[in-house]
Amino acid sequence: MTDPTLNDVGAPARRSEAAKRAGLILFIVCAVQFLDAMDIASMGPALPKIQSDLGMSPSALQWVVSAYVLGFGGFLLLGGRLADFLERRRLLVTWLVIFAIASIAGGLVTAGEPLVGARLLKGVSAAFTAPTALAILLDTYRDERDRNRALGHYLAIASIGFVLGLVAGGFLATASWRLTMFMPALIALVVAIMARAVIVPGQRGERQQRPDLPGAVTVTLGLLATVFAVSRAADSGWVAPLTIGAALAGVLLIAAFIMIERTVRAPLIPLGIFARPQLAAANTCMLFQGSYVAFQFVSTLYYQDRLGWSPWQAGAAFVIGGLIVGVAARRFADVVSRRGAWPLATVGLALQAVSYVWFVIGLGHVSIYPLLVVQQILGGVGFAAAYPAMNITAVASAAPDEQGLASGIFIAASQIGIGLVVGVTATVLTYASNAEVGGYRAGLWFVIGVTAAITLLAATTAVKHRRRTTA
């Protein structure tokens, strides 16, 4: 019998239309990622203007950044899981609009407390838009090679957004810090309009049960308490009563969540997902890949406090690495399809460690510009190789009804890891601050140790995976 599709003259046109729609969806998802990265980065250069304009103390000022991280990290798992239950287009558009409203409100405030509240709501909004957008991307690109290439674009845009955020934040803050709030609002509204026009309504994961409310409440409160403890530790110390209390509350709430998920008929998060070796290893590496941001934290302090650079100059110091990641990440994503994820992740993490060692050894002995450029090249190539490999491994094997969850877990591991590693690094710097340059070195050696540990984990996982696939 003749295949009827062979005589279907409309098939090429439909395939072309599907490819065009997939490309537009990729653009929208990348725009969401760009928005999140740019918004986070643009706040840094604006902080001095915010402090002087609103009269905020240094301890209150850090919550302009920490409130966003608190909302983002606290609601990520819930946001990711709801992307598997609810209509994804509606979820994405709704929270993009809320993000825009919070941005506008933040730009109109006349005191510090409302600004912190607006930043918290923006973080919560991003906790729903980020995993939902990634789940839409995974559902759109089912072919492995096409999916990996799309993920490469997605990750590259994050780096470009971060770099542009640093630069744009400096320029916008020069005129008014309020522009750093209004600009993301405009972008969010444009992306929301595009998403409503392009994404097919009704797209959701295959899971149709209603999520369990007790599980949703306990995991969200547990993550909020954990992220709060990590954020608070950088300001109050790790042994402060509030830090210890929040950390203990987080542990107890997450323990209660695990007990609930073991007993309910339709768990919010099937605990078996954490027993998958590839996913567990990728998310563990991502948890401690916060060392990448911790390096930026230490080196930024060195540039400004020791070398007297302006915030704009310190932000521009990371442009080389950011552009390398933006160009190379999508190419390394193609390599994953041919060579596998774990060998690439191992090489990438090792390059990052080498770049940090080069920087700490040369500190005070090598002229700052060649020292910086070599580190940015090695570190940028390393991150561009490692990050796509870990992301693809963490989310690519997820079933359609787990794509939002897998996305949320990966992003949550990244955000909590950044807070954890940067927080401990800040503590190391505090105790070593009297050693001048040696204090910065102490923080950098801690970063090197963390990066070396996850490099070893990636190498071990690569060997185990090779043995399983060749057995």
C-alpha positions as CSV (number, residue, x, y, z in Angstrom):
1,M,0.0,0.0,0.0
2,T,1.3,3.5,-0.9
3,D,2.1,5.7,2.0
4,P,-0.5,8.5,1.9
5,T,2.1,11.0,3.2
6,L,4.1,10.6,0.0
7,N,1.2,12.2,-1.9
8,D,0.6,14.9,0.7
9,V,1.7,18.0,-1.0
10,G,1.0,20.0,2.1
11,A,3.5,18.0,4.2
12,P,6.6,20.1,3.4
13,A,4.7,23.3,4.2
14,R,3.6,21.9,7.5
15,R,7.1,20.8,8.4
16,S,8.4,24.3,7.5
17,E,5.7,25.9,9.7
18,A,6.6,23.5,12.6
19,A,10.3,24.4,12.2
20,K,9.5,28.1,12.2
21,R,7.3,27.8,15.3
22,A,10.0,25.8,17.0
23,G,12.5,28.5,16.2
24,L,10.2,31.2,17.6
25,I,9.7,29.1,20.8
26,L,13.5,28.8,21.2
27,F,13.7,32.6,20.8
28,I,11.1,33.1,23.5
29,V,12.7,30.6,25.9
30,C,16.1,32.2,25.4
31,A,14.5,35.6,26.0
32,V,13.2,34.4,29.3
33,Q,16.7,33.1,30.2
34,F,18.2,36.4,29.0
35,L,15.8,38.4,31.1
36,D,16.6,36.4,34.3
37,A,20.3,36.6,33.8
38,M,20.3,40.3,32.9
39,D,18.1,41.3,35.8
40,I,20.4,39.6,38.3
41,A,23.6,41.1,36.9
42,S,22.3,44.6,36.4
43,M,21.6,45.1,40.1
44,G,25.2,45.0,41.1
45,P,26.3,48.3,39.5
46,A,23.1,50.0,40.7
47,L,23.6,49.2,44.4
48,P,25.6,52.3,45.4
49,K,23.0,54.6,43.8
50,I,20.2,52.6,45.5
51,Q,21.9,53.0,48.9
52,S,22.4,56.7,48.6
53,D,19.0,57.4,47.2
54,L,16.9,55.3,49.6
55,G,19.2,55.7,52.6
56,M,19.7,52.0,53.1
57,S,22.3,50.6,55.5
58,P,24.9,48.1,54.1
59,S,23.2,45.2,55.9
60,A,19.8,46.2,54.5
61,L,21.3,46.8,51.0
62,Q,22.4,43.2,50.6
63,W,18.8,42.1,50.8
64,V,18.1,43.9,47.5
65,V,20.1,41.0,46.0
66,S,19.3,38.3,48.6
67,A,15.5,38.8,48.4
68,Y,15.6,37.8,44.7
69,V,17.7,34.7,45.5
70,L,15.3,33.8,48.4
71,G,12.2,34.0,46.2
72,F,13.9,32.2,43.3
73,G,15.5,29.4,45.2
74,G,12.5,28.9,47.6
75,F,9.9,28.4,44.9
76,L,11.9,26.7,42.1
77,L,10.8,23.1,42.8
78,L,7.2,24.1,43.2
79,G,7.4,26.2,40.0
80,G,9.0,23.4,38.1
81,R,6.5,20.8,39.2
82,L,3.5,23.0,38.5
83,A,4.9,23.2,34.9
84,D,4.2,19.4,34.7
85,F,0.6,19.8,36.0
86,L,-0.7,23.1,34.6
87,E,-0.9,24.6,31.1
88,R,2.6,25.9,30.4
89,R,1.7,28.8,28.2
90,R,-0.7,30.3,30.7
91,L,1.8,29.7,33.6
92,L,4.6,31.4,31.7
93,V,2.6,34.4,30.5
94,T,1.0,35.0,33.9
95,W,4.3,35.0,35.8
96,L,6.0,37.1,33.1
97,V,3.3,39.8,33.7
98,I,3.7,39.5,37.5
99,F,7.5,39.9,37.0
100,A,6.8,43.1,35.0
101,I,4.4,44.5,37.6
102,A,7.0,43.8,40.4
103,S,9.7,45.5,38.3
104,I,7.6,48.6,37.7
105,A,6.6,48.7,41.4
106,G,10.3,48.4,42.4
107,G,11.2,51.3,40.2
108,L,8.6,53.6,41.8
109,V,9.5,53.0,45.5
110,T,10.7,55.7,47.8
111,A,12.0,53.4,50.6
112,G,14.2,50.3,50.9
113,E,11.6,47.9,52.3
114,P,9.2,48.1,49.4
115,L,12.2,47.6,47.0
116,V,13.2,44.4,48.8
117,G,9.6,43.2,48.6
118,A,9.5,43.9,44.9
119,R,12.8,42.0,44.4
120,L,11.4,39.1,46.4
121,L,8.3,38.9,44.1
122,K,10.5,39.1,41.1
123,G,12.5,36.1,42.4
124,V,9.3,34.2,42.9
125,S,8.2,35.0,39.4
126,A,11.5,33.8,38.0
127,A,11.1,30.6,39.9
128,F,8.0,29.9,37.8
129,T,9.1,31.3,34.4
130,A,12.6,29.7,34.3
131,P,11.6,26.0,34.7
132,T,8.4,26.4,32.7
133,A,10.3,27.9,29.8
134,L,12.9,25.1,29.9
135,A,10.1,22.5,30.0
136,I,8.5,24.1,26.9
137,L,11.9,23.9,25.2
138,L,12.4,20.2,26.0
139,D,8.9,19.4,24.9
140,T,9.4,21.2,21.6
141,Y,12.7,19.6,20.7
142,R,12.3,15.8,21.0
143,D,15.2,14.8,18.8
144,E,18.4,14.4,20.8
145,R,20.7,16.4,18.5
146,D,18.2,19.2,18.0
147,R,17.4,19.3,21.7
148,N,21.1,19.6,22.7
149,R,21.7,22.3,20.1
150,A,18.7,24.2,21.5
151,L,20.0,23.8,25.0
152,G,23.3,25.1,23.9
153,H,21.6,28.3,22.6
154,Y,19.7,28.5,25.8
155,L,22.8,28.4,28.0
156,A,24.8,30.7,25.7
157,I,22.0,33.4,26.0
158,A,22.3,33.2,29.8
159,S,25.9,34.1,29.7
160,I,25.3,36.9,27.2
161,G,22.5,38.2,29.4
162,F,24.7,38.3,32.4
163,V,27.5,40.1,30.7
164,L,25.1,42.7,29.1
165,G,23.5,43.0,32.5
166,L,26.8,44.1,34.1
167,V,27.5,46.6,31.3
168,A,23.9,47.9,30.9
169,G,23.4,48.1,34.7
170,G,26.4,50.4,34.9
171,F,25.2,52.7,32.1
172,L,21.6,52.7,33.3
173,A,22.5,53.3,36.9
174,T,24.6,56.3,35.8
175,A,21.4,58.0,34.7
176,S,19.1,56.5,37.4
177,W,19.0,53.2,39.3
178,R,15.3,53.0,38.6
179,L,16.0,52.3,34.9
180,T,17.5,49.0,36.0
181,M,14.0,48.1,37.2
182,F,12.0,49.5,34.4
183,M,14.0,48.0,31.6
184,P,13.3,44.3,32.6
185,A,9.6,45.2,32.9
186,L,9.5,46.2,29.2
187,I,11.4,43.1,28.1
188,A,9.1,40.9,30.2
189,L,5.9,42.4,28.7
190,V,7.2,42.0,25.1
191,V,8.2,38.3,25.8
192,A,4.8,37.7,27.4
193,I,3.0,39.0,24.3
194,M,5.2,36.8,22.0
195,A,4.6,33.7,24.2
196,R,0.9,34.1,24.0
197,A,1.0,34.5,20.3
198,V,3.4,31.7,19.5
199,I,3.2,28.9,22.1
200,V,0.3,26.4,21.4
201,P,-2.2,26.6,24.3
202,G,-2.8,23.4,26.2
203,Q,0.8,22.3,26.3
204,R,1.6,20.5,29.6
205,G,3.2,17.4,30.9
206,E,1.4,14.2,30.8
207,R,0.7,14.1,34.6
208,Q,-2.9,15.1,35.2
209,Q,-3.3,14.5,39.0
210,R,-3.6,17.4,41.3
211,P,-0.3,18.1,43.2
212,D,-0.4,17.4,46.9
213,L,-0.8,20.6,48.9
214,P,1.1,19.4,52.1
215,G,4.1,18.5,49.9
216,A,4.0,21.8,48.1
217,V,3.8,23.8,51.3
218,T,6.6,21.9,53.2
219,V,9.1,21.8,50.3
220,T,8.6,25.5,49.5
221,L,8.9,26.6,53.2
222,G,11.9,24.2,53.6
223,L,13.7,25.7,50.6
224,L,12.8,29.3,51.7
225,A,14.3,28.6,55.2
226,T,17.4,27.0,53.7
227,V,18.1,29.8,51.2
228,F,17.4,32.4,53.9
229,A,19.9,30.7,56.2
230,V,22.6,30.7,53.6
231,S,21.9,34.3,52.6
232,R,21.8,35.5,56.2
233,A,25.0,33.7,57.1
234,A,27.0,36.1,54.8
235,D,25.8,39.0,56.9
236,S,25.3,37.6,60.4
237,G,27.7,34.7,60.4
238,W,27.2,30.9,60.4
239,V,26.7,30.5,64.1
240,A,24.3,33.4,64.6
241,P,21.0,32.2,66.3
242,L,18.9,33.3,63.3
243,T,21.1,31.5,60.8
244,I,21.1,28.3,62.9
245,G,17.4,28.5,63.5
246,A,16.6,29.0,59.8
247,A,18.9,26.2,58.8
248,L,17.3,23.8,61.4
249,A,13.8,24.8,60.3
250,G,14.8,24.1,56.7
251,V,16.2,20.6,57.5
252,L,13.0,19.7,59.5
253,L,10.7,20.9,56.9
254,I,12.5,19.1,54.1
255,A,12.5,15.9,56.3
256,A,8.7,16.4,56.7
257,F,8.4,16.8,53.0
258,I,10.2,13.5,52.3
259,M,7.9,11.7,54.8
260,I,4.8,13.2,53.1
261,E,6.0,12.2,49.6
262,R,6.6,8.6,50.7
263,T,3.0,8.2,51.8
264,V,0.8,10.2,49.4
265,R,-0.8,8.6,46.4
266,A,0.2,11.3,43.9
267,P,3.4,12.9,45.2
268,L,4.4,16.4,44.2
269,I,8.0,15.1,43.6
270,P,8.6,11.3,43.0
271,L,11.6,10.7,45.3
272,G,12.9,8.0,42.9
273,I,14.1,10.8,40.6
274,F,16.9,11.5,43.0
275,A,18.1,7.9,42.8
276,R,19.1,8.2,39.1
277,P,22.9,8.2,39.0
278,Q,23.3,10.7,36.1
279,L,20.8,13.2,37.4
280,A,22.1,13.0,40.9
281,A,25.8,13.5,39.8
282,A,24.9,16.4,37.5
283,N,22.9,18.2,40.2
284,T,25.6,17.6,42.8
285,C,28.2,19.1,40.5
286,M,25.9,22.0,39.8
287,L,25.4,22.5,43.5
288,F,29.1,23.2,44.0
289,Q,29.6,24.9,40.6
290,G,28.7,28.0,42.7
291,S,32.5,28.2,42.9
292,Y,32.3,29.9,39.5
293,V,30.3,32.8,41.0
294,A,32.4,32.7,44.2
295,F,35.5,33.4,42.1
296,Q,33.8,36.4,40.6
297,F,32.8,37.5,44.1
298,V,36.4,37.4,45.4
299,S,38.1,38.8,42.3
300,T,35.5,41.7,42.2
301,L,36.4,42.6,45.8
302,Y,40.1,42.5,44.9
303,Y,39.6,44.7,41.8
304,Q,37.6,47.4,43.8
305,D,39.2,47.3,47.2
306,R,42.8,46.6,46.4
307,L,43.1,48.1,42.9
308,G,40.6,50.9,43.3
309,W,38.5,50.0,40.2
310,S,35.0,51.4,39.8
311,P,32.0,48.9,39.9
312,W,31.7,49.4,36.1
313,Q,35.4,48.5,35.5
314,A,35.1,45.5,37.8
315,G,32.0,44.3,35.9
316,A,33.8,44.8,32.6
317,A,36.6,42.5,33.8
318,F,34.3,39.5,33.2
319,V,33.2,40.4,29.7
320,I,35.8,38.2,28.0
321,G,34.8,35.1,29.8
322,G,31.1,35.9,29.3
323,L,31.5,36.3,25.6
324,I,33.5,33.1,25.3
325,V,30.7,31.2,27.1
326,G,28.1,32.9,24.9
327,V,29.9,31.8,21.7
328,A,31.2,28.4,22.8
329,A,28.4,26.9,24.9
330,R,26.2,26.0,22.0
331,R,29.1,24.4,20.1
332,F,30.0,22.3,23.1
333,A,26.4,21.2,23.4
334,D,26.8,19.6,20.0
335,V,29.9,17.8,21.3
336,V,27.8,16.2,24.0
337,S,25.8,14.3,21.3
338,R,29.0,12.9,19.8
339,R,31.4,12.4,22.7
340,G,29.2,12.2,25.8
341,A,28.5,14.6,28.6
342,W,30.8,13.5,31.4
343,P,34.2,13.6,29.6
344,L,33.3,17.1,28.4
345,A,32.2,18.1,31.9
346,T,35.5,16.8,33.4
347,V,37.7,18.7,31.0
348,G,35.6,21.9,31.5
349,L,35.8,21.7,35.3
350,A,39.5,21.0,35.2
351,L,40.1,24.1,33.0
352,Q,38.1,26.2,35.5
353,A,40.3,24.9,38.3
354,V,43.5,25.6,36.3
355,S,42.3,29.2,35.6
356,Y,41.8,29.8,39.3
357,V,45.2,28.4,40.2
358,W,46.8,30.6,37.6
359,F,45.1,33.6,39.0
360,V,45.9,33.0,42.7
361,I,49.5,32.1,42.0
362,G,50.0,35.2,39.8
363,L,48.2,37.5,42.2
364,G,50.7,40.3,43.2
365,H,53.4,38.8,40.9
366,V,51.9,39.2,37.4
367,S,50.5,42.3,35.8
368,I,46.8,42.4,36.4
369,Y,45.7,42.6,32.7
370,P,47.5,39.5,31.4
371,L,46.6,37.7,34.6
372,L,42.9,38.6,34.1
373,V,42.8,37.8,30.4
374,V,44.4,34.3,30.7
375,Q,42.0,33.4,33.5
376,Q,39.0,34.6,31.6
377,I,39.9,32.6,28.5
378,L,40.6,29.4,30.4
379,G,37.7,29.8,32.8
380,G,35.3,30.8,30.0
381,V,36.2,27.8,27.9
382,G,35.9,25.6,30.9
383,F,32.5,26.8,32.0
384,A,31.2,26.8,28.4
385,A,32.1,23.1,28.2
386,A,31.0,22.0,31.7
387,Y,27.7,23.8,32.1
388,P,25.9,22.5,29.0
389,A,27.1,19.0,29.7
390,M,25.7,19.0,33.2
391,N,22.4,20.6,32.1
392,I,21.8,18.2,29.3
393,T,22.5,15.3,31.6
394,A,20.2,16.6,34.3
395,V,17.2,17.3,32.2
396,A,17.4,15.5,28.9
397,S,16.4,12.0,30.2
398,A,13.3,13.3,31.9
399,A,9.9,12.0,30.9
400,P,7.3,14.5,29.5
401,D,5.6,14.6,32.9
402,E,9.0,15.3,34.7
403,Q,10.5,17.9,32.4
404,G,9.4,20.8,34.6
405,L,10.6,19.0,37.8
406,A,14.0,18.1,36.3
407,S,14.4,21.7,35.2
408,G,13.4,23.0,38.6
409,I,15.8,20.7,40.4
410,F,18.7,21.7,38.2
411,I,18.1,25.4,38.5
412,A,17.5,25.1,42.3
413,A,20.8,23.2,42.7
414,S,22.5,26.1,40.9
415,Q,20.9,28.8,42.9
416,I,21.3,27.2,46.3
417,G,24.9,26.2,45.4
418,I,25.8,29.8,44.5
419,G,24.5,31.0,47.9
420,L,26.2,28.2,49.8
421,V,29.6,28.5,48.2
422,V,29.7,32.3,48.1
423,G,28.5,32.4,51.7
424,V,31.3,30.1,52.9
425,T,33.8,32.0,50.7
426,A,32.7,35.3,52.3
427,T,33.3,33.7,55.7
428,V,36.8,32.7,54.7
429,L,37.5,36.2,53.5
430,T,36.2,37.7,56.8
431,Y,38.5,35.6,58.9
432,A,41.5,36.2,56.6
433,S,40.8,39.9,55.9
434,N,43.8,41.0,58.0
435,A,46.2,39.3,55.7
436,E,45.5,41.8,52.9
437,V,46.3,40.0,49.5
438,G,46.7,36.8,51.5
439,G,43.0,37.1,52.5
440,Y,41.9,37.1,48.9
441,R,44.2,34.1,48.2
442,A,42.6,32.2,51.1
443,G,39.2,32.7,49.5
444,L,40.5,31.7,46.1
445,W,42.1,28.6,47.4
446,F,38.8,27.5,48.9
447,V,37.2,28.1,45.5
448,I,39.9,26.0,43.9
449,G,39.3,23.2,46.4
450,V,35.6,23.1,45.7
451,T,36.2,23.1,41.9
452,A,38.8,20.3,42.2
453,A,36.3,18.2,44.2
454,I,33.6,18.4,41.6
455,T,36.1,17.8,38.8
456,L,37.0,14.5,40.6
457,L,33.3,13.6,40.9
458,A,32.8,14.3,37.2
459,A,35.8,12.2,36.2
460,T,34.6,9.3,38.5
461,T,31.1,9.5,37.0
462,A,32.6,9.5,33.4
463,V,34.5,6.3,34.2
464,K,31.5,4.6,35.8
465,H,29.2,5.6,32.9
466,R,31.7,4.3,30.3
467,R,32.0,1.0,32.1
468,R,28.2,0.6,32.2
469,T,27.8,1.5,28.5
470,T,30.6,-0.9,27.3
471,A,29.6,-3.8,29.6
